[in-house]
Every structure is written in structure tokens, then in C-alpha cells.
Amino acid sequence: MLRISNEFAYRVMTGGPIIMVASKSKDGVNDVMTCAWNCPFASDEMLVVLDLGHTTTQNIIDTKKLVICIASIDMANTMLAVGNVHARDCGDKFIATNTKGVEIFENNIVVPQGCMAYMDCSLINETMLKETGICHVKVNNVFVDEKYWDKANNHFGEGMKYTAHHVCEATLISGNTITSFHRG
Ligand SMILES: Cc1cc2nc3c(=O)[nH]c(=O)nc-3n(C[C@H](O)[C@H](O)[C@H](O)COP(=O)(O)O)c2cc1C
């Protein structure tokens, strides 16, 4: 076995798919960011780790609402684009990154078009988010593109073939393929 630096522990524990987190400011400005650090907490509760300085974090504290978006590797360029600029600097992230947005839930949050699945969520623990950046959410509604869902067995096995996982920097893995993408 090779001993590696503890600072790279998270790169071994890559865990779940990269997600995008869509939110809206209290003034109605659309935002979406990329998030590699996330996992289930209960069957209908999720944990998302957010930097306290992100516009998304403030939006969720203010509105208690977000949408978790699970994209395929085909949307890697979108995930890198929305993950490299703050809405507080660029305004509406969809306009700034030329990302096509749609509203699919009644919560009025705009989400990137073409993802494999979307979860409309509500913040459960505001204090924990404010103090630690751990965003614990309750899932209100889940939509999955039906071509990725096994209805007989209720699983996302087909979708998991195409999810993107973070390796380092702008390098993502999906299936057996590791790809380094150009930023910007
Ligand atoms: C591949 C990738 C993974 C990322 N993972 C996370 C993450 O897990 N948590 C986080 O807070 N930021 C993460 N980021 C950074 C945010 O997406 C980025 O800072 C974004 O610009 C924040 O936007 P906002 O300020 O509009 O919310 C990631 C970025 C990329 C490109």
C-alpha cells in the first residue's frame, strides 16, 4: 500500500456524483454551483458541503430552498463553468455562463436543462449551515429522466453509468474514463 498525504484523503473518498445546486437569492437572482462533496443522510435527506462564502450558501440561508441537480458527464463543461464564478460577482449565473435554464418545480428555482435527475429540497438545519457549511436538506420531490430509472427495481443504475465524479482540479471521471477539462 502507498501512504499518501492526509490532505488528499478527500480525493480517495470521492463518494457520490458531482451535483449542481440551484438556488435563487431573496431578490430573485438565479444561481447554480457545482458540488463534489455530498452524500445521502437518510432515504429522503441529503448532506451537501458548502463554502460559507458562496452566494449559494447565502441564498439557501435566506430562502431555505434549493434544487439538487444530477447531470451526466456530457454536462461537464457546464459543471465547470458554473463552479468557477460567484453569482455575487456575475449576477444571474445562467446568463453569465450561457447555461440554458428551466423551471421544473413549483419553487420557482431555475435549474440547468438536461440533467438526469432533480431534487427539490428544503433546508432542515439553518444553524448547522451557518456555522459549519454542512447543508442538511429534506427532499420534497424527485424527478428522474425515465431512461435512467429502473422502474421494476427502483434504482438509478443506468444513470450511475454517466454520473461525473471529481478527481482533482478540473479532472472528472465517469465510468472508466478520466478526463481533464479546460477551465473557462
Ligand atoms: C468540480 C467542482 C466541484 C466543486 N465542489 C464544491 C463543493 O463540494 N463545495 C463547495 O462549496 N464548492 C464546490 N465547488 C466550487 C463552487 O462550485 C464554486 O465556488 C461556485 O463558483 C460557487 O458559486 P456561487 O458563489 O454562485 O454559489 C466546486 C467546483 C467545481 C468546479
The ligand as an SDF file (V2000), in Angstrom:
LIG
                    3D

 31 33  0  0  0  0  0  0  0  0999 V2000
  -15.7930   20.1130   -9.9210 C   0  0  0  0  0  0  0  0  0  0  0  0
  -16.1290   21.1180   -8.8570 C   0  0  0  0  0  0  0  0  0  0  0  0
  -16.5220   20.6950   -7.5950 C   0  0  0  0  0  0  0  0  0  0  0  0
  -16.8390   21.6110   -6.5820 C   0  0  0  0  0  0  0  0  0  0  0  0
  -17.2460   21.1530   -5.3570 N   0  0  0  0  0  0  0  0  0  0  0  0
  -17.5970   22.0390   -4.3930 C   0  0  0  0  0  0  0  0  0  0  0  0
  -18.0830   21.5820   -3.1360 C   0  0  0  0  0  0  0  0  0  0  0  0
  -18.1990   20.3810   -2.8670 O   0  0  0  0  0  0  0  0  0  0  0  0
  -18.4350   22.5170   -2.2000 N   0  0  0  0  0  0  0  0  0  0  0  0
  -18.3060   23.8630   -2.4470 C   0  0  0  0  0  0  0  0  0  0  0  0
  -18.6220   24.6660   -1.5610 O   0  0  0  0  0  0  0  0  0  0  0  0
  -17.8560   24.3290   -3.6250 N   0  0  0  0  0  0  0  0  0  0  0  0
  -17.5080   23.4540   -4.6050 C   0  0  0  0  0  0  0  0  0  0  0  0
  -17.0730   23.8990   -5.8180 N   0  0  0  0  0  0  0  0  0  0  0  0
  -16.9080   25.3460   -6.0260 C   0  0  0  0  0  0  0  0  0  0  0  0
  -18.2010   26.1010   -6.3600 C   0  0  0  0  0  0  0  0  0  0  0  0
  -18.9780   25.4080   -7.3110 O   0  0  0  0  0  0  0  0  0  0  0  0
  -17.8180   27.4870   -6.9030 C   0  0  0  0  0  0  0  0  0  0  0  0
  -17.0490   28.2160   -5.9790 O   0  0  0  0  0  0  0  0  0  0  0  0
  -19.0040   28.3130   -7.3590 C   0  0  0  0  0  0  0  0  0  0  0  0
  -18.4770   29.3620   -8.1480 O   0  0  0  0  0  0  0  0  0  0  0  0
  -19.8410   28.8930   -6.2440 C   0  0  0  0  0  0  0  0  0  0  0  0
  -20.8450   29.6990   -6.8390 O   0  0  0  0  0  0  0  0  0  0  0  0
  -21.7570   30.7110   -6.0240 P   0  0  0  0  0  0  0  0  0  0  0  0
  -20.8390   31.6410   -5.2310 O   0  0  0  0  0  0  0  0  0  0  0  0
  -22.5350   31.4470   -7.0750 O   0  0  0  0  0  0  0  0  0  0  0  0
  -22.6070   29.9060   -5.1110 O   0  0  0  0  0  0  0  0  0  0  0  0
  -16.7520   23.0130   -6.8440 C   0  0  0  0  0  0  0  0  0  0  0  0
  -16.3710   23.4540   -8.1180 C   0  0  0  0  0  0  0  0  0  0  0  0
  -16.0610   22.5180   -9.1110 C   0  0  0  0  0  0  0  0  0  0  0  0
  -15.6640   23.0190  -10.4860 C   0  0  0  0  0  0  0  0  0  0  0  0
  1  2  1  0
  2  3  1  0
  2 30  2  0
  3  4  2  0
  4  5  1  0
  4 28  1  0
  5  6  2  0
  6  7  1  0
  6 13  1  0
  7  8  2  0
  7  9  1  0
  9 10  1  0
 10 11  2  0
 10 12  1  0
 12 13  2  0
 13 14  1  0
 14 15  1  0
 14 28  1  0
 15 16  1  0
 16 17  1  0
 16 18  1  0
 18 19  1  0
 18 20  1  0
 20 21  1  0
 20 22  1  0
 22 23  1  0
 23 24  1  0
 24 25  2  0
 24 26  1  0
 24 27  1  0
 28 29  2  0
 29 30  1  0
 30 31  1  0
M  END
$$$$
